[in-house]
């Protein structure tokens, strides 16, 4: 064996000897912390903590919503005819009862007059039949036959039915005549009006135009199934009670008027597991336009909650927990997350007085370990 080989062999033996010593001390003497524990001298560790302070927190939850009219009417003629007058233009504000369109009235006016004339004739025939029947009854069966009396009665009843039929014809003719004037069924904004005088319209044709109610107007947004359950648990009788519903428009402006919750849908949407919520807003300035998208801001206030960073909370299948220190003792404490606010969780306040939440990552700590806490923002070394 050469001198160099002997040197290499000696170095290898030295390395193995060092490893053997380390293993021996690790398994027989213990780690430095274990050795300190055996000697009763555990090193003191410092954990950064924050006070578990309950407070009232207001949170704005944002949802995507869209604007829809509460009432929208497609104006369609009830009768056939040619347009005589068009008294409305697209974009016009119409009040309920305003005259919008007039259909040529000559034919319907004549039908009404004819029906009224037939009613007058029927009433005259009825008057004669009533007088004749009365005379026949007064004469009695000693003068006239029973057959003649029955015929008189039949003529009387037939004349009476003819009057009723004539009155119905007059009413129908009056309805048709009145429908030659089309009035606004609701107040709102008139849509596109592409009509000309002389156009022929009928009930089977396309609607003449639409009228959309703009004030108040409705906004629809959706809650997840969890949010829905949370909401009806908090406010079972009146969802969104004491919660402010506001809007952020497409230009970033916060809409001045607050909304009023109206109702929720009666089923979940399967693909999204969400339920629709409907809220009405005053809209005198017409800033809210049907089919526009808006951000719906729901301002909720949670009382008796503790705000902590999400990174301070550990999530497991069994639930969430945090580490706390109380009276110098480290505890693993289960917590209930009420909601999320930005980068924070709001936790239900189940903390005791003098209990602090650990903000550091906590590894294994030996039993009997001395713990010193440092409040976030306090001077280094301050003990709690």
C-alpha positions as CSV (number, residue, x, y, z in Angstrom):
1,X,0.0,0.0,0.0
2,X,1.4,3.3,-1.0
3,X,1.8,6.3,1.3
4,X,-1.1,8.2,-0.5
5,X,-3.5,5.2,-0.2
6,X,-2.7,4.9,3.6
7,X,-3.5,8.6,4.0
8,X,-6.9,8.2,2.2
9,X,-7.7,5.1,4.2
10,X,-7.0,7.0,7.4
11,X,-9.3,9.9,6.4
12,X,-12.2,7.5,5.7
13,X,-11.8,5.9,9.1
14,X,-11.8,9.3,10.7
15,X,-15.1,10.3,9.0
16,X,-16.8,7.0,10.1
17,X,-15.6,7.6,13.6
18,X,-17.1,11.1,13.7
19,X,-20.5,9.8,12.4
20,X,-20.5,7.0,15.0
21,X,-19.9,9.5,17.8
22,X,-22.8,11.8,16.5
23,X,-25.2,8.8,16.3
24,X,-24.2,7.6,19.7
25,X,-24.9,11.0,21.4
26,X,-28.1,11.5,19.4
27,X,-29.7,8.2,20.5
28,X,-28.1,7.8,23.9
29,X,-27.7,11.3,25.2
30,X,-30.5,13.1,23.2
31,X,-30.7,16.3,21.2
32,X,-29.5,19.5,22.8
33,X,-33.2,20.4,23.7
34,X,-33.8,16.9,25.1
35,X,-30.5,17.0,27.1
36,X,-31.6,20.4,28.4
37,X,-35.0,18.9,29.4
38,X,-33.3,16.0,31.2
39,X,-31.1,18.5,33.1
40,X,-34.2,20.7,33.9
41,X,-32.8,23.6,31.9
42,X,-35.2,24.1,28.8
43,X,-34.2,27.2,26.7
44,X,-36.8,29.9,26.7
45,X,-38.5,30.6,23.3
46,X,-40.2,33.8,22.2
47,X,-43.5,33.8,20.2
48,X,-45.0,36.8,18.6
49,X,-48.6,37.2,19.6
50,X,-51.6,39.5,19.1
51,X,-54.5,40.1,21.6
52,X,-57.7,38.2,20.9
53,X,-59.7,41.3,20.9
54,X,-63.4,41.2,20.1
55,X,-64.9,44.0,18.0
56,X,-67.7,45.0,15.7
57,X,-66.6,44.8,12.1
58,X,-68.4,46.1,9.0
59,X,-67.7,44.2,5.8
60,X,-68.5,45.0,2.2
61,X,-69.2,41.9,0.2
62,X,-69.2,42.5,-3.6
63,X,-71.3,40.6,-6.1
64,X,-71.9,41.0,-9.9
65,X,-75.4,42.1,-10.7
66,X,-77.5,43.2,-13.6
67,X,-80.3,45.8,-14.0
68,X,-83.7,44.7,-15.1
69,X,-87.0,46.6,-15.2
70,X,-89.7,45.8,-12.6
71,X,-92.3,46.1,-15.4
72,X,-91.9,45.9,-19.1
73,X,-94.7,45.9,-21.6
74,X,-94.7,45.0,-25.3
75,X,-97.5,47.2,-26.8
76,X,-99.5,45.2,-29.2
77,X,-102.8,46.2,-30.9
78,X,-106.0,44.4,-29.8
79,X,-107.7,44.9,-33.2
80,X,-106.8,45.0,-36.9
81,X,-106.6,48.3,-38.7
82,X,-104.5,51.0,-40.4
83,X,-102.6,53.5,-38.2
84,X,-104.2,56.9,-38.2
85,X,-102.0,58.9,-35.8
86,X,-98.6,58.1,-34.1
87,X,-98.3,60.3,-31.0
88,X,-95.1,58.9,-29.5
89,X,-91.4,58.7,-30.4
90,X,-88.6,56.4,-29.3
91,X,-87.0,57.3,-26.0
92,X,-90.0,59.4,-24.9
93,X,-91.2,59.3,-21.3
94,X,-94.8,58.2,-21.2
95,X,-97.2,58.4,-18.3
96,X,-99.8,55.7,-17.7
97,X,-102.9,56.6,-19.7
98,X,-101.1,58.8,-22.3
99,X,-102.4,58.3,-25.9
100,X,-99.7,56.6,-28.0
101,X,-101.2,55.4,-31.2
102,X,-104.7,55.8,-32.9
103,X,-106.0,53.2,-35.4
104,X,-108.4,54.4,-38.1
105,X,-111.8,54.6,-36.4
106,X,-114.4,54.8,-39.2
107,X,-115.2,51.1,-39.4
108,X,-115.3,50.6,-35.7
109,X,-117.4,53.7,-35.1
110,X,-119.9,52.5,-37.7
111,X,-120.1,49.1,-36.1
112,X,-120.8,50.7,-32.8
113,X,-123.6,52.9,-34.3
114,X,-125.1,49.8,-36.0
115,X,-125.0,47.8,-32.7
116,X,-126.7,50.7,-30.9
117,X,-129.4,50.8,-33.6
118,X,-130.0,47.1,-33.2
119,X,-130.3,47.5,-29.5
120,X,-133.0,50.2,-30.0
121,X,-134.9,47.9,-32.3
122,X,-134.6,45.0,-29.8
123,X,-135.8,47.2,-27.0
124,X,-138.9,48.3,-29.1
125,X,-139.7,44.7,-29.9
126,X,-139.4,43.8,-26.3
127,X,-141.7,46.6,-25.2
128,X,-144.4,45.4,-27.7
129,X,-144.0,41.8,-26.6
130,X,-144.2,42.8,-22.9
131,X,-147.5,44.7,-23.5
132,X,-149.0,41.9,-25.6
133,X,-148.1,39.3,-23.0
134,X,-149.6,41.4,-20.2
135,X,-152.9,41.7,-22.1
136,X,-153.0,38.0,-22.8
137,X,-152.6,37.2,-19.1
138,X,-155.2,39.7,-18.1
139,X,-157.7,38.3,-20.6
140,X,-157.4,34.8,-19.0
141,X,-158.1,31.4,-20.4
142,X,-161.9,32.0,-20.6
143,X,-161.3,34.4,-23.6
144,X,-158.1,33.0,-25.2
145,X,-156.6,29.6,-25.5
146,X,-153.7,28.3,-23.5
147,X,-151.7,28.0,-26.7
148,X,-152.1,31.7,-27.5
149,X,-151.0,32.6,-24.0
150,X,-147.9,30.3,-24.3
151,X,-147.0,31.9,-27.7
152,X,-147.3,35.4,-26.2
153,X,-145.0,34.4,-23.3
154,X,-142.5,32.9,-25.8
155,X,-142.5,36.1,-27.8
156,X,-141.9,38.1,-24.7
157,X,-139.0,35.9,-23.5
158,X,-137.5,35.9,-27.0
159,X,-137.6,39.7,-27.2
160,X,-136.0,39.9,-23.7
161,X,-133.1,37.7,-24.9
162,X,-132.8,39.8,-28.1
163,X,-132.3,42.9,-25.9
164,X,-129.6,41.2,-23.9
165,X,-127.8,40.0,-27.0
166,X,-128.0,43.5,-28.5
167,X,-126.6,45.0,-25.4
168,X,-123.7,42.6,-25.6
169,X,-123.1,43.5,-29.2
170,X,-123.0,47.2,-28.2
171,X,-120.5,46.5,-25.4
172,X,-118.3,44.5,-27.9
173,X,-118.5,47.2,-30.5
174,X,-117.6,49.8,-27.8
175,X,-114.6,47.7,-26.7
176,X,-113.3,47.5,-30.2
177,X,-113.9,51.2,-30.8
178,X,-112.1,52.1,-27.6
179,X,-109.1,49.9,-28.7
180,X,-108.6,52.1,-31.7
181,X,-106.9,54.4,-29.2
182,X,-103.8,52.7,-27.7
183,X,-102.8,54.2,-24.3
184,X,-99.7,53.6,-22.2
185,X,-100.5,50.7,-19.8
186,X,-97.6,51.8,-17.5
187,X,-95.4,54.8,-17.0
188,X,-91.9,54.4,-18.4
189,X,-89.5,54.9,-21.3
190,X,-90.7,54.1,-24.8
191,X,-88.4,52.0,-26.9
192,X,-87.7,52.2,-30.7
193,X,-90.8,53.3,-32.7
194,X,-90.5,52.3,-36.3
195,X,-94.1,53.0,-37.4
196,X,-95.6,55.1,-40.2
197,X,-99.1,56.5,-40.7
198,X,-101.0,54.0,-42.8
199,X,-99.2,50.9,-41.6
200,X,-101.5,47.9,-41.1
201,X,-101.4,46.3,-37.7
202,X,-103.0,43.4,-36.0
203,X,-102.8,41.3,-32.8
204,X,-100.8,38.7,-34.7
205,X,-98.2,41.2,-35.9
206,X,-95.0,42.1,-34.0
207,X,-95.4,44.5,-31.0
208,X,-95.5,48.1,-32.0
209,X,-92.9,49.0,-29.4
210,X,-92.0,48.4,-25.7
211,X,-92.4,50.5,-22.6
212,X,-89.9,49.9,-19.7
213,X,-90.5,51.2,-16.2
214,X,-87.3,52.9,-15.1
215,X,-88.2,54.3,-11.6
216,X,-87.9,52.3,-9.4
217,X,-85.8,49.7,-11.2
218,X,-84.6,46.3,-10.1
219,X,-81.1,44.8,-9.7
220,X,-80.5,41.0,-9.6
221,X,-77.4,39.4,-8.0
222,X,-76.6,35.9,-6.7
223,X,-75.5,34.3,-3.4
224,X,-73.7,31.0,-3.1
225,X,-75.6,28.2,-1.3
226,X,-73.3,28.8,1.7
227,X,-74.0,32.6,1.7
228,X,-77.7,31.9,1.4
229,X,-77.7,29.6,4.4
230,X,-75.6,32.1,6.4
231,X,-78.0,34.9,5.5
232,X,-81.2,33.1,6.5
233,X,-79.6,31.8,9.7
234,X,-78.7,35.4,10.7
235,X,-82.0,36.9,9.6
236,X,-84.6,34.1,9.2
237,X,-87.6,36.4,9.2
238,X,-86.3,39.1,7.0
239,X,-83.1,38.5,5.0
240,X,-80.7,41.4,4.6
241,X,-82.3,43.2,7.6
242,X,-80.0,46.0,8.9
243,X,-77.7,45.5,5.9
244,X,-77.1,48.2,3.4
245,X,-77.3,47.3,-0.3
246,X,-75.5,49.8,-2.6
247,X,-74.1,49.8,-6.2
248,X,-70.9,50.6,-7.9
249,X,-71.5,51.7,-11.6
250,X,-69.4,50.9,-14.6
251,X,-67.5,54.2,-14.3
252,X,-66.5,53.4,-10.7
253,X,-69.0,55.8,-9.2
254,X,-70.9,54.7,-6.1
255,X,-74.7,55.0,-6.8
256,X,-76.2,57.5,-4.3
257,X,-79.4,55.7,-3.4
258,X,-79.4,52.5,-1.3
259,X,-81.5,49.6,-2.5
260,X,-84.3,47.7,-0.8
261,X,-84.3,44.0,-0.6
262,X,-87.5,42.5,-2.1
263,X,-87.2,38.7,-2.3
264,X,-85.0,35.7,-3.2
265,X,-85.5,33.1,-5.9
266,X,-87.3,29.9,-5.0
267,X,-84.6,27.5,-6.2
268,X,-80.8,27.1,-6.6
269,X,-79.2,27.3,-10.0
270,X,-77.7,23.8,-10.4
271,X,-74.6,24.8,-12.5
272,X,-73.5,27.6,-10.2
273,X,-75.1,26.4,-6.8
274,X,-76.4,30.0,-6.4
275,X,-79.7,31.7,-5.7
276,X,-80.9,35.0,-7.1
277,X,-81.6,38.0,-4.9
278,X,-83.8,40.9,-6.1
279,X,-83.4,44.5,-4.8
280,X,-85.2,47.7,-6.0
281,X,-83.5,51.1,-6.3
282,X,-84.9,54.5,-7.0
283,X,-83.8,55.7,-10.4
284,X,-85.2,59.2,-11.1
285,X,-82.1,60.3,-13.0
286,X,-82.1,57.1,-15.2
287,X,-78.5,56.3,-14.4
288,X,-79.5,52.6,-14.1
289,X,-80.3,51.2,-17.5
290,X,-81.9,47.8,-18.1
291,X,-79.4,45.0,-18.8
292,X,-76.4,47.0,-17.5
293,X,-74.0,45.2,-15.2
294,X,-73.2,46.7,-11.8
295,X,-71.2,45.7,-8.7
296,X,-73.6,45.1,-5.8
297,X,-72.1,46.0,-2.4
298,X,-73.7,44.4,0.6
299,X,-72.6,46.1,3.8
300,X,-72.9,43.7,6.8
301,X,-71.9,44.3,10.4
302,X,-70.7,41.4,12.5
303,X,-70.6,41.9,16.2
304,X,-68.4,40.1,18.8
305,X,-65.8,38.8,16.3
306,X,-62.0,38.7,16.3
307,X,-60.2,39.8,13.1
308,X,-57.0,37.8,12.3
309,X,-54.8,37.3,9.2
310,X,-55.7,34.2,7.2
311,X,-52.1,33.0,7.6
312,X,-52.6,32.8,11.4
313,X,-55.3,30.2,10.9
314,X,-54.7,26.6,10.0
315,X,-57.4,24.7,8.0
316,X,-57.9,21.0,8.4
317,X,-60.5,18.5,7.4
318,X,-61.9,18.6,10.9
319,X,-62.1,22.3,11.0
320,X,-59.9,25.4,11.6
321,X,-57.7,26.2,14.6
322,X,-55.1,28.7,15.9
323,X,-52.4,28.6,18.5
324,X,-52.9,30.7,21.6
325,X,-51.0,31.4,24.7
326,X,-52.7,31.8,28.0
327,X,-50.9,32.1,31.4
328,X,-47.6,31.1,29.7
329,X,-49.1,27.9,28.2
330,X,-49.4,27.1,24.5
331,X,-52.8,25.8,23.3
332,X,-54.2,24.5,20.0
333,X,-57.6,26.1,19.9
334,X,-60.4,25.2,17.4
335,X,-62.1,28.3,15.9
336,X,-65.2,29.1,13.8
337,X,-64.7,31.3,10.8
338,X,-67.7,33.7,10.4
339,X,-66.7,35.3,7.1
340,X,-63.7,36.5,5.0
341,X,-62.8,40.2,5.0
342,X,-60.0,40.9,2.5
343,X,-56.9,39.0,3.7
344,X,-58.5,38.4,7.1
345,X,-60.8,35.9,8.7
346,X,-63.4,37.1,11.2
347,X,-63.6,34.5,14.0
348,X,-66.4,33.9,16.4
349,X,-65.3,35.2,19.7
350,X,-64.7,32.1,21.9
351,X,-61.5,33.5,23.5
352,X,-61.0,34.0,27.2
353,X,-59.6,37.1,28.8
354,X,-55.9,37.2,28.7
355,X,-55.6,34.8,25.8
356,X,-53.3,35.7,22.9
357,X,-53.2,34.5,19.4
358,X,-49.8,33.2,18.1
359,X,-48.8,34.8,14.8
360,X,-45.7,32.7,14.2
361,X,-45.4,29.2,12.7
362,X,-45.4,26.8,15.6
363,X,-43.4,23.6,15.5
364,X,-42.8,20.9,18.1
365,X,-42.4,22.4,21.6
366,X,-41.2,20.2,24.5
367,X,-43.4,19.7,27.5
368,X,-42.6,22.2,30.2
369,X,-41.0,24.6,27.6
370,X,-40.7,28.1,28.9
371,X,-42.5,30.6,26.6
372,X,-42.1,34.3,26.4
373,X,-44.5,36.3,24.2
374,X,-43.9,39.5,22.3
375,X,-47.0,41.6,21.3
376,X,-46.9,42.7,17.7
377,X,-45.8,46.3,17.7
378,X,-44.5,46.1,21.3
379,X,-40.8,46.6,22.1
380,X,-38.6,43.6,21.6
381,X,-38.1,41.6,24.8
382,X,-41.3,42.7,26.5
383,X,-42.8,39.8,28.4
384,X,-46.5,39.0,28.6
